Amino acid sequence: GRTARDRNRPLLRTADPAKTLRDLLELRDPLYREIADLVVETDERPPRMVVLDILDRLQQLPPR
């Protein structure tokens, strides 16, 4: 991924970079969800189904 190619990632220069990422996600996830217009769970779903879900849900959002 992009973090593997980018050497300028001080937060990932730790003894356990995977734990650092998990900790960051745990901290940031509630904030991301709070400001999101929608949240799409993608676990074990084919990409086509995820796209159809996103399109359907975007159409249901009120106009801005």
VEXPADREN-593260 format. One line per field, with one value per atom (N, C-alpha, C, O): z, y, x; residue in three letters. Coordinates in Angstrom, 2 decimals, decimal comma. Each point is the difference from the previous one (the first is absolute). Last residue first. Layout:
zz [Z|...] .
yy [Y|...] .
xx [X|...] .
resn [ALA|...] .
END
This chain:
zz [-1,05|0,79|-0,50|0,52|-0,49|-0,79|0,90|1,06|0,90|-0,36|-0,82|0,17|-0,35|0,80|-0,41|-1,17|-1,05|1,11|0,87|0,82|-4,50|-0,54|1,10|-0,18|1,30|-0,39|-0,55|0,24|0,81|1,21|-0,32|0,67|-4,17|0,55|1,18|0,09|-1,95|-0,92|0,54|-0,06|2,48|0,09|-0,89|0,44|-0,71|1,30|0,13|0,44|-4,19|-0,10|1,29|-0,03|0,03|-0,87|-0,11|0,11|2,19|0,77|-0,81|0,52|-2,63|0,97|0,85|0,35|-3,43|-0,72|0,97|-0,17|1,85|-0,33|-0,70|0,29|3,01|-1,29|-0,32|0,36|4,68|-1,03|-1,31|-0,02|4,60|-0,70|-1,01|-0,29|3,14|0,34|-0,80|0,01|0,18|-1,22|0,24|-0,95|2,93|0,42|-1,26|-0,79|1,41|-0,78|0,51|-0,06|1,47|0,31|-0,71|0,13|-0,66|0,08|0,28|-0,30|0,70|-0,50|-0,02|0,19|3,28|-1,26|-0,39|0,85|3,29|-1,08|-1,35|-0,97|4,98|0,41|-1,15|-0,12|-0,30|-0,09|0,33|-0,57|1,05|-1,41|-0,15|-0,87|5,21|-0,60|-1,47|-0,48|2,90|0,43|-0,61|-0,30|-0,72|-0,58|0,48|-0,83|2,41|-1,05|-0,50|-0,45|3,87|0,42|-1,02|0,37|-1,37|1,15|0,48|0,39|-3,75|-0,51|1,13|-0,14|1,30|-0,69|-0,51|0,13|1,78|1,02|-0,62|0,52|-3,41|0,69|1,03|0,10|-2,24|-0,91|0,64|-0,14|2,56|-0,11|-0,89|0,33|-0,03|1,21|-0,03|0,40|-3,84|-0,14|1,21|-0,15|0,11|-0,82|-0,17|-0,10|3,67|-0,48|-0,82|0,52|1,14|0,14|-0,57|-0,51|-1,66|1,38|0,04|-1,05|-2,53|0,37|1,47|0,81|-3,10|-0,26|0,27|-0,21|0,66|0,90|-0,18|0,89|-3,78|1,36|0,95|0,87|-6,19|0,86|1,43|0,46|-5,27|0,89|0,85|-0,07|-3,49|1,13|1,02|1,07|-4,92|0,53|1,25|1,03|-3,32|-0,96|0,55|-0,42|2,94|-0,20|-0,94|0,16|0,67|1,16|-0,14|0,56|-3,86|-0,09|1,19|-0,12|-1,03|0,00|0,00|-0,04] .
yy [19,19|0,98|1,39|0,96|-5,60|0,89|0,99|0,38|-5,21|1,26|0,87|-0,06|-5,33|1,14|1,25|0,18|-4,49|0,22|1,19|0,45|-2,05|0,52|0,33|0,84|-2,95|1,39|0,64|1,18|-5,78|0,83|1,47|0,88|-4,09|0,04|0,96|0,80|-1,63|0,77|0,15|1,08|-3,86|1,42|0,86|1,03|-5,68|0,49|1,49|0,78|-3,01|0,15|0,56|0,83|-1,86|1,14|0,24|1,14|-4,97|1,20|1,25|0,95|-5,08|0,19|1,25|0,73|-2,05|0,44|0,28|0,97|-2,85|1,43|0,51|1,11|-5,29|0,25|1,50|0,69|-2,45|0,28|0,23|0,65|-1,36|-1,22|0,22|-0,93|5,13|-1,32|-1,12|-0,17|5,17|-0,71|-1,43|-0,73|5,24|-1,18|-0,82|-0,29|5,66|-1,21|-1,11|0,10|5,04|-0,98|-1,29|-0,48|6,16|-1,39|-0,87|0,36|4,26|0,02|-1,40|-0,19|1,87|-0,68|0,21|0,01|1,40|0,98|-0,61|0,73|-3,41|1,16|0,98|0,61|-4,42|-0,36|1,18|0,14|0,37|-0,17|-0,29|0,57|-0,41|1,34|-0,07|0,81|-4,85|0,71|1,41|0,47|-3,02|-0,54|0,73|0,35|0,37|0,84|-0,46|0,82|-3,21|1,39|0,82|0,79|-5,25|-0,02|1,42|0,32|-0,88|-0,24|0,01|0,56|-0,22|1,20|-0,16|0,91|-4,67|1,01|1,30|0,62|-4,06|-0,40|1,04|0,37|0,25|0,25|-0,37|0,73|-1,73|1,45|0,36|0,87|-5,36|0,44|1,51|0,49|-2,31|-0,46|0,44|0,42|0,39|0,93|-0,43|0,86|-1,78|-0,74|0,94|0,52|1,01|-1,44|-0,82|-1,10|5,85|-0,47|-1,48|-0,64|4,36|-0,40|-0,37|0,60|1,23|-1,43|-0,50|-1,18|5,79|-0,76|-1,51|-0,78|3,90|-0,13|-0,81|-0,70|1,05|-0,33|-0,18|-1,14|1,73|1,14|-0,18|0,81|-3,77|-0,16|1,14|-0,06|-2,48|1,32|-0,16|-0,48|-3,32|0,72|1,33|0,47|-3,21|-0,78|0,73|-0,11|1,82|0,21|-0,77|0,42|-0,83|1,27|0,23|0,67|-5,72|1,18|1,25|-0,06] .
xx [-28,10|0,78|-0,27|0,55|-3,82|0,87|0,72|-0,50|-0,81|-0,67|0,94|1,22|-0,86|0,43|-0,77|-0,32|-0,02|-0,93|0,39|-0,80|3,48|-1,26|-1,00|-0,87|4,94|0,24|-1,27|-0,26|0,20|-0,03|0,28|-0,54|0,76|-1,35|-0,08|-0,92|5,17|-0,84|-1,42|-0,58|3,54|0,39|-0,89|-0,50|-0,08|-0,45|0,32|-0,85|2,52|-1,46|-0,58|-0,90|5,49|-0,28|-1,50|-0,46|1,86|0,35|-0,33|-0,59|0,13|-1,08|0,27|-0,93|4,26|-1,22|-1,14|-0,73|4,84|0,06|-1,26|-0,46|0,00|0,64|-0,02|-0,95|1,15|-1,00|0,72|1,05|0,88|-0,41|-1,12|-0,75|1,56|0,53|-0,66|-1,22|0,47|0,40|0,44|0,30|-3,46|0,76|0,30|-0,90|-0,19|-0,25|0,89|1,23|-3,46|1,04|-0,38|-1,13|-0,05|-0,42|1,21|1,14|-0,83|-1,37|-0,58|-1,20|5,15|-0,31|-1,46|-0,89|3,24|-0,10|-0,39|-0,20|0,68|-0,80|-0,20|-1,07|3,94|-1,42|-0,90|-1,09|5,78|-0,35|-1,49|-0,66|2,32|0,00|-0,39|-0,79|1,37|-1,22|-0,10|-1,09|5,06|-1,23|-1,26|-0,84|5,56|-0,58|-1,36|-0,80|3,39|-0,16|-0,79|-0,87|2,02|-0,91|-0,29|-1,13|4,34|-1,35|-1,01|-1,09|5,62|-0,45|-1,43|-0,82|2,88|-0,28|-0,51|-0,93|2,40|-1,25|-0,41|-1,17|5,32|-1,12|-1,33|-0,98|4,86|-0,14|-1,18|-0,80|2,04|-0,70|-0,22|-1,06|3,62|-1,39|-0,82|-1,15|5,87|-0,78|-1,46|-0,88|4,84|-1,18|-0,89|-0,99|5,17|0,26|-1,14|0,21|0,38|-0,12|0,31|0,13|-0,93|1,36|0,02|0,71|-4,52|0,15|1,42|0,29|-1,63|-0,87|0,15|-0,33|2,68|0,56|-0,87|0,52|0,18|-1,14|0,49|0,13|1,98|-0,17|-1,26|-0,93|2,36|0,92|-0,15|0,60|-3,82|0,35|0,85|-0,49|-1,33|0,84|0,51|1,06|-4,05|1,22|0,97|1,21|-5,56|0,86|1,31|1,02|-4,45|0,72|0,90|1,03|-2,03|-0,81|0,86|1,22] .
resn [ARG|ARG|ARG|ARG|PRO|PRO|PRO|PRO|PRO|PRO|PRO|PRO|LEU|LEU|LEU|LEU|GLN|GLN|GLN|GLN|GLN|GLN|GLN|GLN|LEU|LEU|LEU|LEU|ARG|ARG|ARG|ARG|ASP|ASP|ASP|ASP|LEU|LEU|LEU|LEU|ILE|ILE|ILE|ILE|ASP|ASP|ASP|ASP|LEU|LEU|LEU|LEU|VAL|VAL|VAL|VAL|VAL|VAL|VAL|VAL|MET|MET|MET|MET|ARG|ARG|ARG|ARG|PRO|PRO|PRO|PRO|PRO|PRO|PRO|PRO|ARG|ARG|ARG|ARG|GLU|GLU|GLU|GLU|ASP|ASP|ASP|ASP|THR|THR|THR|THR|GLU|GLU|GLU|GLU|VAL|VAL|VAL|VAL|VAL|VAL|VAL|VAL|LEU|LEU|LEU|LEU|ASP|ASP|ASP|ASP|ALA|ALA|ALA|ALA|ILE|ILE|ILE|ILE|GLU|GLU|GLU|GLU|ARG|ARG|ARG|ARG|TYR|TYR|TYR|TYR|LEU|LEU|LEU|LEU|PRO|PRO|PRO|PRO|ASP|ASP|ASP|ASP|ARG|ARG|ARG|ARG|LEU|LEU|LEU|LEU|GLU|GLU|GLU|GLU|LEU|LEU|LEU|LEU|LEU|LEU|LEU|LEU|ASP|ASP|ASP|ASP|ARG|ARG|ARG|ARG|LEU|LEU|LEU|LEU|THR|THR|THR|THR|LYS|LYS|LYS|LYS|ALA|ALA|ALA|ALA|PRO|PRO|PRO|PRO|ASP|ASP|ASP|ASP|ALA|ALA|ALA|ALA|THR|THR|THR|THR|ARG|ARG|ARG|ARG|LEU|LEU|LEU|LEU|LEU|LEU|LEU|LEU|PRO|PRO|PRO|PRO|ARG|ARG|ARG|ARG|ASN|ASN|ASN|ASN|ARG|ARG|ARG|ARG|ASP|ASP|ASP|ASP|ARG|ARG|ARG|ARG|ALA|ALA|ALA|ALA|THR|THR|THR|THR|ARG|ARG|ARG|ARG|GLY|GLY|GLY|GLY] .
END
